Amino acid sequence: MHTESGLDSDETKVWRSLMEQLGAAVNELADDFVERVTDIPSYSGGAVGIEELHSAAVESLGLVTAALADPTLFPRVERYARELGERRASQGVPSEGLTTAVRLNFPVIWSKLTELAGPELLPMLMTRVELVWTVLDQYAVACYSSYVAVRMREARTEVSIRQEFISAMFTPEGQTPMAQNRFASIFRAPIDTPYGILAVSGRPTESMRTVGRDPLRFLHETASHTYLFWPISVTELAEGPALPAELSAFPCGISMSGDLGGVAAASERARFLADHLTQNDNAPLSFEAAWPRLSRTHFEKSGFLIAEELDIMLEGRGAKTSGFVSARRSRCSSTREASLKLAANFLLTATPCSTGCVASGSSREST
């Protein structure tokens, strides 16, 4: 910063005299500042009252004037600028409005300085332009830096609070009507509307994080899986849980709940499917698409090797049994064939249980 060490003593005295006159006119400077700042839309709306604007202007312009006369006083200017930035952040003043307001200090001070200096002192005043600009620029930087720090803390807090309410939907407490009503009220989310939910193993991808920033798309992370759920509109319902466009070719497990309270149970089904993804999958995996794969795994784990026979039994049903042996073998005995028919009928109505097994149900899983 510019100091007085290299300046002529007479010039220094003149400069300090000008600063004394400027300091005596600080209320006039504050009036000019308030008149200018109220033209800024974000201030004219009343986010900050006129009296507070004026008192803050008196304080800040007085400190700046003192620092221009004695640069060793600049730490006081910086300290006040940080306090002001924090206050304006808490008051919700938009960042562009704050930046514009702080930058008004220079024309307010400079116009008064040129008036006080007059034509005869103008050459000397021009040698001080850099000093005035530097002090005010550092004031602006300190103010804006503290403003940004507060807004970032607030944003992190908002994200943290949002995640707490989202995480609660995956706990027993989240299944209560009170918790669901609270969630719906905070996020303006429907309660009785079906929800789509997808799951992936591990941490969320960047595309999931991007989609999760939407107010009505909710991202939930656990130690082993990441979930994303969202309300399904009536028009989408006929076609199932349509994925956000960004995730339409995204390998994941996908399921659907009947309402907000069913999200936790649907997440278990989606997780089960996510755990059965293979390297060949390049799209969401639903139970409708996955059940041949799941049935083969289930019966092979039980020692009942039916891959070939099941492939034969399912021909003509339109089932996609990629990876199954398609070649027909010799006819089975009537007893074995009857057993296979029972197994196939079982699989056509199978739904997963919470432990990842396959349990028989009376209807097919909604996807």
C-alpha positions in Angstrom: 0.0 0.0 0.0 1.1 3.6 -0.7 2.8 5.3 2.3 3.9 8.8 3.1 7.6 8.1 3.3 8.5 9.3 -0.1 6.3 12.4 -0.2 7.2 16.0 0.4 6.3 17.2 3.9 4.1 20.1 2.6 2.2 17.8 0.3 1.6 15.4 3.1 0.2 18.2 5.3 -2.1 19.2 2.4 -3.3 15.6 2.0 -4.0 15.2 5.7 -5.8 18.5 5.7 -8.0 17.2 2.8 -8.6 14.0 4.8 -9.7 16.0 7.8 -12.2 17.9 5.7 -13.4 14.6 4.1 -13.9 13.1 7.6 -15.9 16.2 8.7 -18.1 15.6 5.7 -18.8 11.9 6.4 -22.5 12.4 7.0 -22.8 14.1 3.7 -20.9 11.2 2.1 -23.2 8.8 3.8 -26.2 10.6 2.4 -24.8 10.5 -1.1 -24.0 6.7 -0.7 -27.6 5.9 0.5 -29.1 7.8 -2.4 -27.0 5.9 -4.8 -27.4 2.5 -3.2 -31.2 2.6 -3.0 -31.2 2.6 -6.8 -29.9 -1.0 -6.7 -32.9 -3.3 -7.0 -31.7 -5.7 -4.2 -31.5 -2.8 -1.8 -34.5 -0.9 -2.9 -36.6 -3.9 -1.9 -36.0 -3.2 1.8 -33.6 -6.0 2.6 -31.6 -3.4 4.6 -33.3 -0.4 6.2 -32.4 3.1 5.3 -31.2 3.9 8.8 -28.9 0.9 8.9 -27.6 1.7 5.4 -26.8 5.3 6.6 -25.1 4.2 9.9 -23.0 1.6 8.1 -22.0 4.2 5.5 -21.0 6.7 8.2 -18.9 4.0 10.0 -17.2 2.5 6.9 -16.5 5.9 5.1 -15.1 7.3 8.4 -12.8 4.4 8.8 -11.7 4.6 5.1 -11.0 8.3 5.4 -8.9 7.7 8.6 -6.9 5.0 6.8 -6.3 7.3 3.8 -4.7 9.8 6.2 -2.8 7.1 8.2 -2.4 3.7 6.4 -1.5 2.0 9.6 -5.2 2.2 10.5 -6.2 0.0 7.6 -6.6 -3.2 9.7 -9.6 -1.5 11.4 -11.1 -0.9 7.9 -10.6 -4.5 7.0 -12.1 -5.8 10.3 -15.2 -3.7 9.8 -15.5 -4.8 6.1 -15.5 -8.4 7.2 -18.2 -7.7 9.8 -20.3 -5.9 7.2 -20.0 -8.7 4.7 -21.2 -11.3 7.3 -24.1 -9.1 8.2 -25.2 -8.6 4.6 -25.0 -12.3 4.0 -27.2 -13.0 7.0 -29.7 -10.4 5.7 -29.9 -12.2 2.4 -28.6 -9.4 0.2 -27.7 -10.9 -3.2 -24.0 -11.1 -4.0 -24.2 -8.9 -7.1 -26.1 -6.2 -5.1 -23.4 -6.2 -2.4 -20.6 -5.9 -4.9 -22.3 -3.0 -6.6 -22.9 -1.3 -3.3 -19.4 -1.6 -2.0 -18.0 -0.3 -5.3 -20.0 2.9 -4.8 -17.6 4.0 -2.1 -15.0 5.1 -4.7 -17.2 7.5 -6.7 -18.7 8.9 -3.5 -15.3 9.6 -1.9 -13.6 10.7 -5.1 -16.3 13.2 -6.1 -16.1 14.9 -2.7 -12.3 14.9 -2.8 -12.2 16.6 -6.2 -14.7 19.2 -4.9 -12.6 19.9 -1.7 -9.3 20.0 -3.6 -10.4 22.4 -6.3 -8.5 23.1 -9.5 -5.3 24.1 -7.7 -4.9 20.9 -5.8 -6.1 18.6 -8.5 -2.5 17.7 -9.8 -1.6 16.6 -6.3 -4.8 14.7 -5.9 -4.1 12.7 -9.1 -1.0 11.3 -7.5 -3.2 9.8 -4.8 -5.7 8.0 -7.1 -3.9 4.7 -6.7 -3.9 5.0 -2.9 -7.6 5.7 -2.7 -8.4 2.9 -5.1 -6.2 0.4 -3.3 -7.7 1.1 0.1 -11.3 0.8 -1.2 -10.5 -2.3 -3.3 -9.0 -4.1 -0.3 -12.1 -3.0 1.7 -14.3 -4.5 -1.0 -12.3 -7.8 -1.1 -12.5 -8.2 2.7 -16.3 -7.5 2.7 -17.0 -9.9 -0.2 -14.8 -12.7 1.1 -16.5 -12.8 4.5 -19.9 -12.6 2.7 -19.0 -15.6 0.6 -17.7 -17.5 3.6 -21.1 -17.1 5.4 -23.1 -18.0 2.4 -21.1 -21.2 1.9 -21.6 -22.1 5.6 -25.3 -21.5 5.2 -25.4 -23.6 2.0 -23.6 -26.5 3.7 -26.1 -26.2 6.6 -29.0 -26.3 4.2 -27.6 -29.4 2.5 -27.0 -31.0 5.9 -30.6 -30.3 7.0 -32.0 -31.6 3.7 -30.0 -34.8 4.0 -31.2 -35.4 7.6 -34.9 -35.3 6.5 -34.1 -37.5 3.4 -32.2 -40.0 5.5 -35.1 -40.2 8.0 -37.3 -41.7 5.3 -35.1 -44.8 5.4 -35.6 -45.4 9.1 -38.5 -46.8 11.1 -39.3 -43.2 12.4 -39.6 -42.1 8.7 -42.5 -44.5 8.2 -44.8 -42.6 10.6 -47.5 -40.3 9.2 -46.0 -37.4 11.2 -42.5 -37.9 9.6 -44.1 -38.2 6.1 -46.2 -35.1 6.6 -43.1 -33.2 7.8 -41.1 -34.3 4.7 -44.0 -33.4 2.4 -44.4 -30.0 3.9 -40.6 -29.1 3.9 -40.0 -30.2 0.3 -43.5 -29.7 -1.1 -43.5 -33.3 -2.1 -46.7 -35.4 -2.5 -47.4 -38.2 0.0 -49.9 -40.5 -1.9 -48.1 -40.3 -5.3 -46.0 -43.3 -6.4 -42.3 -42.8 -6.2 -39.6 -44.2 -8.4 -36.3 -45.2 -6.8 -33.0 -46.4 -8.1 -30.0 -47.8 -6.3 -26.3 -48.3 -7.1 -23.5 -49.9 -5.2 -21.0 -47.5 -3.7 -20.7 -43.8 -4.0 -23.0 -41.6 -6.3 -21.8 -40.7 -9.7 -21.5 -37.1 -10.8 -24.7 -37.5 -12.9 -26.6 -38.7 -9.8 -25.3 -35.7 -7.8 -26.4 -33.4 -10.6 -29.9 -35.0 -10.7 -30.1 -34.9 -6.9 -29.8 -31.1 -6.9 -33.4 -30.9 -8.3 -35.7 -30.0 -5.4 -37.9 -33.0 -6.0 -35.2 -35.6 -6.6 -33.8 -36.9 -3.3 -30.3 -38.4 -3.0 -29.5 -40.7 0.0 -26.1 -42.3 0.6 -25.2 -45.2 2.9 -22.0 -47.0 3.6 -22.6 -49.5 0.7 -25.2 -48.0 -1.6 -26.6 -44.8 -3.0 -30.3 -44.2 -3.6 -32.2 -41.6 -5.6 -36.0 -41.3 -5.4 -38.6 -39.0 -6.9 -42.4 -38.6 -7.3 -43.9 -40.1 -10.4 -46.5 -38.0 -12.2 -49.8 -39.5 -13.3 -48.8 -39.3 -17.0 -45.6 -41.3 -16.2 -47.3 -43.9 -14.0 -48.6 -46.0 -16.9 -45.1 -46.6 -18.1 -43.5 -47.2 -14.7 -40.8 -45.1 -12.9 -39.4 -43.2 -15.9 -35.8 -42.2 -15.1 -34.5 -38.6 -15.3 -33.1 -38.1 -18.8 -29.6 -37.8 -17.4 -29.8 -41.4 -16.1 -31.7 -43.1 -18.9 -28.7 -45.3 -19.9 -27.4 -45.7 -16.3 -26.8 -49.2 -14.9 -28.7 -49.4 -11.6 -31.5 -51.2 -9.8 -34.9 -49.6 -10.2 -38.2 -50.1 -8.4 -41.3 -48.2 -7.5 -43.3 -47.6 -4.3 -47.0 -46.9 -4.0 -46.5 -43.8 -2.0 -43.9 -41.8 0.1 -44.2 -44.2 3.0 -43.1 -47.1 0.7 -39.8 -45.6 -0.4 -37.8 -47.5 2.2 -39.2 -50.9 1.1 -38.8 -50.0 -2.5 -35.1 -49.1 -1.8 -34.5 -52.7 -0.6 -35.8 -54.0 -3.9 -33.8 -51.5 -5.9 -30.7 -52.4 -3.9 -31.3 -56.1 -4.5 -31.3 -55.5 -8.2 -28.3 -53.2 -8.1 -26.3 -56.1 -6.5 -27.2 -58.3 -9.4 -25.9 -56.0 -12.1 -23.2 -57.4 -14.4 -20.6 -55.8 -16.6 -22.9 -56.3 -19.6 -25.7 -54.1 -18.1 -25.8 -50.6 -19.6 -29.3 -49.6 -18.5 -31.6 -49.7 -15.4 -32.5 -53.2 -14.3 -36.1 -53.8 -13.1 -37.6 -57.0 -11.8 -39.5 -57.5 -15.1 -36.1 -57.6 -16.9 -34.2 -59.3 -14.2 -36.3 -62.2 -13.1 -34.9 -64.9 -15.5 -31.4 -64.0 -14.2 -32.6 -64.1 -10.6 -34.5 -67.3 -11.0 -31.5 -69.1 -12.5 -29.3 -67.9 -9.6 -31.8 -68.9 -7.0 -32.3 -72.4 -8.3 -28.6 -73.0 -9.0 -27.8 -72.0 -5.4 -30.3 -74.5 -4.2 -28.7 -77.2 -6.3 -31.6 -77.4 -8.8 -29.8 -76.9 -12.2 -32.6 -75.9 -14.6 -31.0 -73.4 -16.9 -31.5 -75.3 -20.1 -34.9 -76.7 -19.2 -36.1 -73.3 -18.0 -35.0 -71.8 -21.3 -37.1 -74.3 -23.1 -40.1 -73.8 -20.9 -40.0 -70.1 -21.4 -39.9 -70.1 -25.2 -42.9 -68.3 -26.6 -43.4 -66.3 -23.4 -41.3 -63.3 -24.7 -38.9 -63.6 -21.8 -35.3 -62.4 -22.5 -33.0 -65.1 -21.1 -29.6 -63.8 -22.3 -26.9 -66.2 -21.3 -29.2 -69.2 -21.0 -28.5 -72.2 -23.2 -31.0 -72.2 -26.0 -30.4 -75.6 -27.5 -33.1 -78.1 -26.8 -32.2 -81.3 -25.1 -34.0 -84.7 -25.1 -37.5 -84.7 -23.6 -37.6 -85.0 -19.8 -39.7 -87.6 -18.0 -43.2 -86.5 -17.2 -42.4 -86.2 -13.5 -39.4 -83.9 -14.2 -41.3 -81.8 -16.7 -44.1 -81.3 -14.2 -41.6 -80.2 -11.6 -40.1 -77.7 -14.1 -43.6 -76.3 -14.9 -44.1 -75.8 -11.2 -40.8 -74.0 -11.0 -41.5 -71.8 -14.0 -44.9 -70.8 -12.6 -43.3 -70.0 -9.3 -40.7 -67.8 -10.9 -43.4 -65.9 -12.9 -44.9 -64.7 -9.7 -41.7 -64.3 -7.6 -40.9 -61.2 -5.6 -37.7 -60.6 -3.6 -37.7 -60.6 0.2 -35.7 -58.1 2.3 -32.8 -60.6 2.7 -32.3 -60.9 -1.0 -34.0 -64.3 -1.4 -36.8 -64.9 -3.8 -40.3 -65.5 -2.3 -43.5 -66.4 -4.0 -46.2 -63.8 -4.3 -49.7 -63.5 -5.7 -48.8 -60.8 -8.2 -45.9 -59.6 -10.2 -43.6 -56.9 -8.8 -44.4 -53.4 -9.9 -41.6 -51.8 -11.8 
